[in-house]
Amino acid sequence: MPLTVNRRTLAALGLGWAVAARTGAAPALPTELRFAYMDKTPAVTEKAIAVLTSAYARLGIAVTFVPLPFARSLMEANAGIYDGEAARLAGVA
């Protein structure tokens, strides 16, 4: 499944957080997020890293990416050691 993020999606995410923050319904945005990524999938992760970096920069959030072997990336993201994975293949949980 291709990774696509458009301006409308980013605007909705930003607006949702802004409204929630003003009403006290959501915690403040984090200042930094850490993502794991599968080190053997450069074509997928390069695009994902570019999209995530751009999207979170618009929200004022710094992001870092840590290359890991496939299984470790999956396990550590699922365990909450990282905030997520830069790109996850469809059907992988």
PyRosetta script that sets phi, psi and omega in degrees:
from pyrosetta import init, pose_from_sequence

init()
pose = pose_from_sequence("MPLTVNRRTLAALGLGWAVAARTGAAPALPTELRFAYMDKTPAVTEKAIAVLTSAYARLGIAVTFVPLPFARSLMEANAGIYDGEAARLAGVA")
pose.set_psi(1, 126.2)
pose.set_omega(1, -177.8)
pose.set_phi(2, -69.7)
pose.set_psi(2, 150.1)
pose.set_omega(2, 178.6)
pose.set_phi(3, -90.4)
pose.set_psi(3, 116.7)
pose.set_omega(3, 179.1)
pose.set_phi(4, -133.1)
pose.set_psi(4, 134.4)
pose.set_omega(4, 174.4)
pose.set_phi(5, -136.8)
pose.set_psi(5, 125.8)
pose.set_omega(5, 178.8)
pose.set_phi(6, -113.5)
pose.set_psi(6, 174.4)
pose.set_omega(6, -177.0)
pose.set_phi(7, -62.5)
pose.set_psi(7, -35.2)
pose.set_omega(7, 180.0)
pose.set_phi(8, -63.7)
pose.set_psi(8, -41.0)
pose.set_omega(8, 178.1)
pose.set_phi(9, -63.6)
pose.set_psi(9, -46.3)
pose.set_omega(9, 179.1)
pose.set_phi(10, -63.1)
pose.set_psi(10, -40.8)
pose.set_omega(10, 179.6)
pose.set_phi(11, -64.2)
pose.set_psi(11, -41.0)
pose.set_omega(11, 179.5)
pose.set_phi(12, -64.5)
pose.set_psi(12, -41.8)
pose.set_omega(12, 178.2)
pose.set_phi(13, -63.2)
pose.set_psi(13, -46.8)
pose.set_omega(13, -179.8)
pose.set_phi(14, -64.0)
pose.set_psi(14, -43.8)
pose.set_omega(14, 179.6)
pose.set_phi(15, -64.6)
pose.set_psi(15, -41.8)
pose.set_omega(15, 178.5)
pose.set_phi(16, -59.3)
pose.set_psi(16, -45.4)
pose.set_omega(16, 178.8)
pose.set_phi(17, -66.7)
pose.set_psi(17, -40.0)
pose.set_omega(17, -179.2)
pose.set_phi(18, -62.6)
pose.set_psi(18, -46.0)
pose.set_omega(18, 179.1)
pose.set_phi(19, -64.3)
pose.set_psi(19, -45.5)
pose.set_omega(19, -179.6)
pose.set_phi(20, -62.9)
pose.set_psi(20, -39.5)
pose.set_omega(20, 179.8)
pose.set_phi(21, -66.2)
pose.set_psi(21, -40.0)
pose.set_omega(21, 180.0)
pose.set_phi(22, -67.7)
pose.set_psi(22, -33.6)
pose.set_omega(22, -177.8)
pose.set_phi(23, -89.4)
pose.set_psi(23, -5.8)
pose.set_omega(23, -179.0)
pose.set_phi(24, 78.7)
pose.set_psi(24, 12.0)
pose.set_omega(24, -177.3)
pose.set_phi(25, -82.6)
pose.set_psi(25, -13.3)
pose.set_omega(25, -177.9)
pose.set_phi(26, -138.8)
pose.set_psi(26, 152.5)
pose.set_omega(26, 176.3)
pose.set_phi(27, -68.6)
pose.set_psi(27, 163.5)
pose.set_omega(27, 177.8)
pose.set_phi(28, -62.5)
pose.set_psi(28, 153.7)
pose.set_omega(28, 177.4)
pose.set_phi(29, -62.4)
pose.set_psi(29, 144.6)
pose.set_omega(29, 175.0)
pose.set_phi(30, -69.1)
pose.set_psi(30, 159.3)
pose.set_omega(30, 177.7)
pose.set_phi(31, -94.5)
pose.set_psi(31, -17.6)
pose.set_omega(31, 179.7)
pose.set_phi(32, -150.8)
pose.set_psi(32, 142.9)
pose.set_omega(32, 175.1)
pose.set_phi(33, -127.8)
pose.set_psi(33, 147.4)
pose.set_omega(33, 178.1)
pose.set_phi(34, -119.6)
pose.set_psi(34, 127.4)
pose.set_omega(34, 179.7)
pose.set_phi(35, -118.1)
pose.set_psi(35, 137.6)
pose.set_omega(35, 169.7)
pose.set_phi(36, -86.6)
pose.set_psi(36, 157.3)
pose.set_omega(36, 170.9)
pose.set_phi(37, -148.7)
pose.set_psi(37, 152.3)
pose.set_omega(37, -178.3)
pose.set_phi(38, -74.3)
pose.set_psi(38, 116.8)
pose.set_omega(38, -173.2)
pose.set_phi(39, -70.6)
pose.set_psi(39, -10.0)
pose.set_omega(39, -177.9)
pose.set_phi(40, -101.4)
pose.set_psi(40, 11.6)
pose.set_omega(40, -179.5)
pose.set_phi(41, -126.9)
pose.set_psi(41, 65.4)
pose.set_omega(41, -173.9)
pose.set_phi(42, -62.1)
pose.set_psi(42, -37.0)
pose.set_omega(42, -178.0)
pose.set_phi(43, -64.5)
pose.set_psi(43, -40.6)
pose.set_omega(43, 179.9)
pose.set_phi(44, -73.1)
pose.set_psi(44, -48.6)
pose.set_omega(44, -173.1)
pose.set_phi(45, -72.0)
pose.set_psi(45, -30.6)
pose.set_omega(45, 178.4)
pose.set_phi(46, -60.7)
pose.set_psi(46, -44.9)
pose.set_omega(46, 179.1)
pose.set_phi(47, -67.7)
pose.set_psi(47, -43.7)
pose.set_omega(47, -179.6)
pose.set_phi(48, -61.5)
pose.set_psi(48, -42.9)
pose.set_omega(48, 179.2)
pose.set_phi(49, -62.7)
pose.set_psi(49, -42.7)
pose.set_omega(49, 179.3)
pose.set_phi(50, -62.7)
pose.set_psi(50, -44.0)
pose.set_omega(50, -179.1)
pose.set_phi(51, -66.9)
pose.set_psi(51, -47.6)
pose.set_omega(51, -179.4)
pose.set_phi(52, -63.4)
pose.set_psi(52, -42.2)
pose.set_omega(52, 179.1)
pose.set_phi(53, -60.5)
pose.set_psi(53, -46.0)
pose.set_omega(53, 180.0)
pose.set_phi(54, -65.0)
pose.set_psi(54, -46.3)
pose.set_omega(54, -178.0)
pose.set_phi(55, -62.8)
pose.set_psi(55, -47.3)
pose.set_omega(55, -178.5)
pose.set_phi(56, -72.7)
pose.set_psi(56, -28.7)
pose.set_omega(56, 175.7)
pose.set_phi(57, -62.8)
pose.set_psi(57, -36.9)
pose.set_omega(57, 178.0)
pose.set_phi(58, -63.9)
pose.set_psi(58, -25.3)
pose.set_omega(58, 177.8)
pose.set_phi(59, -95.0)
pose.set_psi(59, 0.2)
pose.set_omega(59, -179.9)
pose.set_phi(60, 78.2)
pose.set_psi(60, 25.5)
pose.set_omega(60, -177.5)
pose.set_phi(61, -112.3)
pose.set_psi(61, 125.0)
pose.set_omega(61, 176.9)
pose.set_phi(62, -79.2)
pose.set_psi(62, 143.4)
pose.set_omega(62, 178.5)
pose.set_phi(63, -127.3)
pose.set_psi(63, 144.5)
pose.set_omega(63, 173.1)
pose.set_phi(64, -126.5)
pose.set_psi(64, 151.3)
pose.set_omega(64, -176.5)
pose.set_phi(65, -126.4)
pose.set_psi(65, 133.7)
pose.set_omega(65, -177.4)
pose.set_phi(66, -119.3)
pose.set_psi(66, 117.7)
pose.set_omega(66, 178.8)
pose.set_phi(67, -75.4)
pose.set_psi(67, 132.1)
pose.set_omega(67, 180.0)
pose.set_phi(68, -140.7)
pose.set_psi(68, 157.4)
pose.set_omega(68, 171.8)
pose.set_phi(69, -60.0)
pose.set_psi(69, 154.4)
pose.set_omega(69, -173.2)
pose.set_phi(70, -48.5)
pose.set_psi(70, -58.0)
pose.set_omega(70, -175.5)
pose.set_phi(71, -62.8)
pose.set_psi(71, -39.7)
pose.set_omega(71, -178.9)
pose.set_phi(72, -68.4)
pose.set_psi(72, -40.9)
pose.set_omega(72, 177.3)
pose.set_phi(73, -57.7)
pose.set_psi(73, -46.2)
pose.set_omega(73, 179.7)
pose.set_phi(74, -63.1)
pose.set_psi(74, -49.9)
pose.set_omega(74, -177.4)
pose.set_phi(75, -64.1)
pose.set_psi(75, -44.4)
pose.set_omega(75, -176.2)
pose.set_phi(76, -72.1)
pose.set_psi(76, -33.8)
pose.set_omega(76, 174.7)
pose.set_phi(77, -67.4)
pose.set_psi(77, -44.3)
pose.set_omega(77, 178.2)
pose.set_phi(78, -62.9)
pose.set_psi(78, -33.0)
pose.set_omega(78, -179.0)
pose.set_phi(79, -80.0)
pose.set_psi(79, -8.1)
pose.set_omega(79, 179.4)
pose.set_phi(80, 87.1)
pose.set_psi(80, 7.7)
pose.set_omega(80, 177.2)
pose.set_phi(81, -67.0)
pose.set_psi(81, -35.7)
pose.set_omega(81, 173.6)
pose.set_phi(82, -115.2)
pose.set_psi(82, 160.6)
pose.set_omega(82, -179.5)
pose.set_phi(83, -73.2)
pose.set_psi(83, -15.3)
pose.set_omega(83, 178.5)
pose.set_phi(84, 167.3)
pose.set_psi(84, -173.0)
pose.set_omega(84, 174.6)
pose.set_phi(85, -109.0)
pose.set_psi(85, 145.7)
pose.set_omega(85, 179.8)
pose.set_phi(86, -63.7)
pose.set_psi(86, -37.4)
pose.set_omega(86, 177.4)
pose.set_phi(87, -153.6)
pose.set_psi(87, 133.6)
pose.set_omega(87, 177.6)
pose.set_phi(88, -123.5)
pose.set_psi(88, 136.2)
pose.set_omega(88, -178.7)
pose.set_phi(89, -73.5)
pose.set_psi(89, 146.9)
pose.set_omega(89, 179.1)
pose.set_phi(90, -57.0)
pose.set_psi(90, 136.4)
pose.set_omega(90, 177.8)
pose.set_phi(91, 87.2)
pose.set_psi(91, -4.2)
pose.set_omega(91, 179.4)
pose.set_phi(92, -98.7)
pose.set_psi(92, 126.0)
pose.set_omega(92, 180.0)
pose.set_phi(93, -122.5)
pose.dump_pdb("model.pdb")
